[in-house]
């Protein structure tokens, strides 16, 4: 058995829907019998896809990995806004979806290419005076949030089945795809929320190299560790 002292590196996980990022960390701690496990960038329970776990000495490069660009594919649903800006929230408004053209949709997405400031949603893990905003939101409170400087490197409309629009976006650290969907819906005059989301890349890491989260409880320790990237492997992957 591989000793805990050698569990140093990065374990890419393909998170399943319905799990929190903390759920994944807790399962890996238990299955691998190791305490020093962290994750690089929270995925909402609804979201699936690439979640990078850092083990042992790998936790020392956690901030570095979190700062890298991300790629997502998702679906937004026009005509409905929710209090969380995604499908897990309560619907707060409904509107008729106009017969939008491809050009109108493309213009709404293109508006956010490059640098801009984005106001984080109330339902988020950002803390105000030590309290997570989502906890305040549950109490019916709305707190003024500081806009964040973010960047979109590329976007692509993958498919349109109004009221749903499939898209891909490559963005910087700290970017909220939920808010992106919400803001695009607002600009189109009918509102929108994020209906599904999958993180496909984080820096040089790809979801294709990840271990499925829904198999963590049934897989052997050796099967999971076969996906563990050592620190030298991570360095080579990142071109460092």
C-alpha positions as CSV (number, residue, x, y, z in Angstrom):
1,X,0.0,0.0,0.0
2,X,1.3,3.5,-0.9
3,X,2.1,5.3,2.4
4,X,0.3,8.5,3.2
5,X,3.7,10.4,3.1
6,X,3.9,9.7,-0.7
7,X,0.4,11.0,-1.4
8,X,1.7,14.3,-2.8
9,X,0.3,15.7,-6.0
10,X,-2.9,16.6,-7.9
11,X,-5.9,14.3,-8.3
12,X,-8.2,15.4,-11.1
13,X,-11.8,14.5,-10.3
14,X,-14.9,14.6,-12.6
15,X,-17.5,15.9,-10.1
16,X,-21.0,14.6,-10.4
17,X,-24.1,16.8,-10.1
18,X,-25.6,17.0,-6.7
19,X,-22.3,16.8,-4.9
20,X,-20.6,19.8,-3.2
21,X,-16.9,20.2,-3.7
22,X,-16.5,19.6,0.0
23,X,-18.3,16.3,-0.4
24,X,-15.6,15.2,-2.9
25,X,-12.8,16.2,-0.6
26,X,-14.4,14.4,2.3
27,X,-14.8,11.1,0.3
28,X,-11.2,11.2,-0.9
29,X,-9.9,11.9,2.6
30,X,-11.8,8.8,3.8
31,X,-11.0,6.5,0.9
32,X,-7.3,7.3,0.7
33,X,-7.0,7.6,4.5
34,X,-5.3,11.0,4.4
35,X,-6.2,14.3,6.0
36,X,-4.2,16.8,3.8
37,X,-6.6,17.3,0.9
38,X,-7.7,20.5,-0.6
39,X,-9.5,21.6,-3.9
40,X,-8.8,24.3,-6.5
41,X,-12.0,26.3,-7.2
42,X,-15.4,25.4,-5.9
43,X,-18.0,23.9,-8.3
44,X,-21.6,24.5,-7.4
45,X,-23.6,21.4,-6.5
46,X,-25.5,21.6,-9.8
47,X,-22.3,21.7,-11.8
48,X,-20.2,18.8,-13.0
49,X,-16.7,18.4,-14.4
50,X,-13.1,19.0,-13.5
51,X,-12.3,19.5,-9.8
52,X,-8.6,19.5,-9.0
53,X,-7.8,18.1,-5.6
54,X,-4.4,18.7,-4.0
55,X,-2.9,16.1,-1.8
56,X,0.0,16.4,0.7
57,X,2.7,18.8,-0.5
58,X,0.4,19.5,-3.5
59,X,-1.6,21.8,-1.3
60,X,1.3,24.2,-1.4
61,X,0.6,24.9,-5.1
62,X,-3.2,25.2,-4.6
63,X,-3.3,29.0,-5.0
64,X,-1.2,28.7,-8.1
65,X,-3.5,26.2,-9.7
66,X,-6.6,28.2,-8.7
67,X,-5.3,31.3,-10.5
68,X,-5.3,29.6,-13.9
69,X,-7.9,30.1,-16.6
70,X,-11.0,27.8,-16.8
71,X,-13.1,26.5,-19.6
72,X,-16.8,25.7,-19.2
73,X,-19.6,24.4,-21.4
74,X,-23.1,25.2,-20.2
75,X,-26.7,25.9,-21.1
76,X,-28.7,29.0,-20.2
77,X,-32.5,29.1,-20.2
78,X,-34.0,32.4,-21.3
79,X,-37.3,33.7,-19.9
80,X,-36.7,32.8,-16.3
81,X,-34.6,34.4,-13.6
82,X,-33.9,32.8,-10.3
83,X,-32.6,34.0,-6.9
84,X,-29.4,32.0,-7.3
85,X,-29.0,32.7,-11.0
86,X,-29.1,29.0,-11.7
87,X,-31.6,26.1,-11.8
88,X,-31.2,25.3,-8.1
89,X,-32.8,28.6,-7.1
90,X,-36.4,29.8,-6.9
91,X,-37.9,31.5,-9.9
92,X,-38.2,35.2,-9.3
93,X,-39.5,36.3,-12.7
94,X,-40.8,34.9,-15.9
95,X,-40.9,36.6,-19.3
96,X,-41.8,35.8,-22.9
97,X,-38.8,34.9,-24.9
98,X,-38.7,36.9,-28.2
99,X,-37.9,35.2,-31.5
100,X,-34.2,36.0,-31.2
101,X,-31.9,35.8,-34.2
102,X,-28.5,34.3,-34.2
103,X,-27.0,37.8,-34.6
104,X,-28.8,39.1,-31.5
105,X,-27.6,36.1,-29.4
106,X,-24.1,36.5,-30.7
107,X,-24.1,40.2,-29.9
108,X,-25.3,39.6,-26.3
109,X,-22.5,37.1,-25.7
110,X,-19.8,39.1,-27.5
111,X,-20.5,42.1,-25.3
112,X,-18.6,40.4,-22.4
113,X,-15.5,39.4,-24.4
114,X,-12.3,40.8,-22.9
115,X,-12.0,42.7,-19.6
116,X,-15.0,43.8,-17.6
117,X,-16.2,44.0,-14.0
118,X,-18.7,41.4,-12.8
119,X,-20.7,41.7,-9.6
120,X,-20.7,38.3,-7.8
121,X,-24.1,36.8,-6.9
122,X,-25.5,36.9,-3.4
123,X,-25.7,33.1,-3.4
124,X,-21.9,32.6,-3.3
125,X,-19.2,31.5,-0.9
126,X,-17.7,35.0,-0.8
127,X,-17.6,36.2,2.8
128,X,-18.8,39.5,4.4
129,X,-17.5,40.0,7.9
130,X,-16.6,36.3,8.1
131,X,-20.1,35.1,7.0
132,X,-20.6,33.5,3.6
133,X,-23.0,35.5,1.4
134,X,-25.2,32.5,0.7
135,X,-26.0,32.2,4.4
136,X,-27.1,35.8,4.4
137,X,-29.1,35.2,1.3
138,X,-31.0,32.4,3.1
139,X,-32.0,35.0,5.7
140,X,-33.4,37.2,3.0
141,X,-30.6,39.7,3.2
142,X,-28.9,41.4,0.2
143,X,-25.5,42.9,0.7
144,X,-23.7,45.2,-1.6
145,X,-20.9,43.2,-3.4
146,X,-17.6,44.6,-4.7
147,X,-17.5,44.1,-8.5
148,X,-14.6,41.8,-9.6
149,X,-12.3,42.4,-12.6
150,X,-12.6,39.4,-14.8
151,X,-11.7,38.4,-18.4
152,X,-13.3,36.2,-21.1
153,X,-10.7,34.9,-23.6
154,X,-13.2,33.1,-25.9
155,X,-16.8,32.1,-26.2
156,X,-18.8,30.0,-28.6
157,X,-22.6,29.5,-29.0
158,X,-22.8,25.7,-29.5
159,X,-26.5,25.3,-30.1
160,X,-29.8,27.1,-29.9
161,X,-33.1,25.5,-28.9
162,X,-35.0,28.5,-27.6
163,X,-35.5,29.1,-24.8
164,X,-32.2,27.2,-24.2
165,X,-28.8,28.2,-25.5
166,X,-25.7,26.0,-25.3
167,X,-22.4,27.8,-25.0
168,X,-18.7,27.4,-24.3
169,X,-16.6,30.1,-22.4
170,X,-13.0,30.4,-21.5
171,X,-12.5,32.7,-18.6
172,X,-10.3,34.0,-15.8
173,X,-10.2,33.1,-12.1
174,X,-13.1,34.4,-10.1
175,X,-15.6,34.4,-13.0
176,X,-19.2,33.4,-12.2
177,X,-20.8,31.6,-15.1
178,X,-24.2,31.9,-13.3
179,X,-23.9,35.7,-13.4
180,X,-22.8,35.6,-17.0
181,X,-26.0,33.7,-18.0
182,X,-28.1,36.1,-15.8
183,X,-26.5,39.2,-17.4
184,X,-26.9,38.0,-20.9
185,X,-30.6,37.3,-20.2
186,X,-31.0,40.8,-18.8
187,X,-29.4,42.3,-21.9
188,X,-31.8,40.4,-24.1
189,X,-34.7,41.8,-22.2
190,X,-36.2,38.5,-21.1
191,X,-34.0,37.3,-18.3
192,X,-32.2,34.0,-18.0
193,X,-30.6,31.6,-15.6
194,X,-27.9,28.9,-15.9
195,X,-29.5,25.6,-16.5
196,X,-26.5,23.3,-16.6
197,X,-22.7,23.7,-16.3
198,X,-19.7,21.5,-16.8
199,X,-16.0,22.6,-16.2
200,X,-14.0,21.0,-19.0
201,X,-10.5,22.6,-18.4
202,X,-8.5,24.3,-15.7
203,X,-5.1,25.6,-16.9
204,X,-3.5,22.6,-18.7
205,X,-5.7,20.0,-16.9
206,X,-8.5,18.5,-18.9
207,X,-11.6,16.7,-17.6
208,X,-10.7,13.7,-19.8
209,X,-7.8,12.9,-17.4
210,X,-10.1,13.0,-14.3
211,X,-11.4,10.1,-12.1
212,X,-15.3,10.0,-12.0
213,X,-16.5,11.2,-8.6
214,X,-19.4,8.8,-8.6
215,X,-17.0,5.8,-8.6
216,X,-14.9,7.0,-5.6
217,X,-16.7,5.0,-3.1
218,X,-16.6,1.7,-5.0
219,X,-13.1,2.0,-6.7
220,X,-10.0,0.5,-5.1
221,X,-7.4,2.8,-3.6
222,X,-5.0,1.7,-6.4
223,X,-7.5,2.6,-9.1
224,X,-7.9,6.1,-7.7
225,X,-4.1,6.7,-7.1
226,X,-3.5,5.7,-10.7
227,X,-4.9,9.1,-11.6
228,X,-2.8,11.0,-9.1
229,X,-0.3,13.3,-10.8
230,X,3.0,13.7,-9.0
231,X,4.4,17.2,-8.5
232,X,7.1,16.7,-11.2
233,X,4.3,15.5,-13.5
234,X,2.2,18.6,-12.7
235,X,5.2,20.8,-13.3
236,X,5.8,19.3,-16.8
237,X,2.1,19.5,-17.6
238,X,2.1,23.2,-16.8
239,X,5.3,23.8,-18.8
240,X,6.9,25.1,-15.6
